[in-house]
Amino acid sequence: MKILVCISNVPDTTTKIAFTSDNKALNTAGVQFVINPYDEYALTRALELKEANAGTLTVLHVGEADAEPTIRKALAIGADDAIRINAKPTDGFFVAQQIAHHAKSADYDLILMGKESVDYNGFQVHGMVAELLGITAITPAIKLEVTGHAANLEREIEGGKEVITAELPLIVSCQQPMCEPRIPNMRGIMTARTKPLQILEPVSADVKTQYESFSLPEKKVGVKMIDAANAEELIRLLRNEAKVI
Amino acid sequence: MSVLVLLEGADGHVKKSSFETAYYGSQVAAQLGTTAIGLVIGEINPADLPVMGRYGLKKVFYNNDSQLKDFVPGAYVSVTAKAAELTGATVIILPNSNTAAAIGSRLAVRLNASLASNVIALPEVTDTTFKVKQTVFSGKAFADVLLTNDRKIIAVKKNAVEVVEQEGAAEVEALMVDLENTDLIGKPKETIKATGKLPVAEADIVVSGGRGLRGPENWHLLENLADALGAATACSKPVADAGWRPHHEHVGQTGITISPNLYIAAGISGAIQHLAGVNSSKVIVVINKDPEAPFFKAADYGIVGDLFDVLPKLTEAAKALSQ
């Protein structure tokens, strides 16, 4: 089985977000970048499938050289090799075109990725790659099992789930509770240094959106405290003051 | 030219959350000087459809192909693309659900459209630009994004507009599409849903619990308050990770991000990842025994106290209100 896992390089989830003074970009000072948490589910599940079925696991990242520690970490967790498409990922469609261009000629049985990245949260790339390649995307999946050429999946919907069987090749976007993400061990970290990392130049691609500026939510003016002994007062305030019940 | 609105159904009816999507679509149509037309796929009660006129739709196309009772990715994209072609839609509005978003991303490629997700307000439209505001960094920030293609697809979050109902009935027309076999790949064998429970993402009021509840056996305290308020229940990540509650109730940065009118958090300290998922809520109430809990800084109302005392009191007061 030949598996591709697409990963993003994102601020750690504990990051307090701030922007540059012109509000045009994230202020990356002091920000720790990590593998997108949803992509970790994709990567770990891909490893488990590879171990059970034999095959190869390639990770792909669309981004600049500063993402290489994140790519090496994916190799340390257990991917066989990596590809970095050397371009600034400007929007979901740009990234999807890069992935599709590579995957078109590579004949993957499975293309896995997180359901979204925790920076731009587009929930877009999997569906776009699916359409560009003419392959079905199951998104977002909470379970993925493969027997021969058939995949058994569960897809999360509002308030429940769907049970799906489909033939490979497939694109699957992943989220918890698909698996327990792995952390690299020492041997993994050592071998990751020598695993192949291929750098490819991007294909020219359409950009259809343009991020003009960023802003932060307004701070709350202050919390109104209610005495626990008089908790009923809260219900009265929610009805008469906040008018939300 | 028109604005096409994809409406979602559940249990044979148009979802209440889609009324808001419809109204949003009608307001975009007004901005552009055109009309809004709806599309609903699946087995929906026909009596629901003319009613969509109240939310500003002039017409609703319906596709009740028996193969499309549940979500089938390729087929839903093909039907929506057909409706877009028939209506000459330049803007397509979707709800920001897992299902609609899965349609939106494929549709954006098929129709060569700009796609914006997590949109929280009406667009700013001029003769030459079309700009939307969306949440980014999992709810920690906002971005203003220009959609530069002639055709646009916008996935709209809950509470992006305040709905004003109006008079009028929508015209209703069947729209059947010949499907390819490949359109039917990924059709669910089965759909499993908690019956009679309001999904968290769609609820106007959400009552949420954290580790402070000490165990799943205490969840009735939250559920009682939720029942009294007509609310959905949710939980924090540690609670879902511990298996006290199903994952689809987990709100936060790596769970669902929500924007209800009222969010009540009991026994949740308010880690930055949790706040990201809920800080678009209109009003936030925090109940915690620790006066230093960071969540109080993001709250509108707070109670420092033992939730085992406070929740039953609130439940009684809420019940008294509805009597």
Interface residues (C-beta under 8 A of the other chain):
Chain A: P11 T13 T14 T15 K16 I17 F19 L26 P37 Y38 G92 F93 A96 V118 D119 Y120 N121 G122 F123 Q124 V125 H126 G127 M128 A130 E131 L132 G134 T136 A137 I138 T139 P140 I142 R155 E156 I157 E158 G159 G160 K161 E162 V163 I164 T165 A166 E167 Q175 Q176 P177 D206 V207 K208 T209 Q210 Y211 E212 S213 F214 S215 L216 P217 K220 V223 K224 M225 I226 D227 A228 A231 E232 L234 I235 R236 L237 L238 R239 A242 V244 I245
Chain B: D70 F71 P73 G74 V77 S97 N98 T99 A101 A102 I103 G104 S105 R106 A108 V109 R110 N112 A113 S114 L115 A116 S117 N118 K131 T135 V136 F137 S138 K140 A141 F142 A143 D144 V145 L146 L147 T148 N149 T182 I185 G186 K187 P188 K189 E190 T191 I192 K193 A194 K197 L198 P199 V200 A201 E202 I205 L229 A240 H247 H248 Q253 T254 T257 N261 L262 A271 I272 Q273 N279 S280 K282 V283 I284 V285 V286 F296 K297 A298 A299 D300 Y301 G302 I303 V304 G305 D306 D309 V310 K313 L314 E316 A317 A318 L321
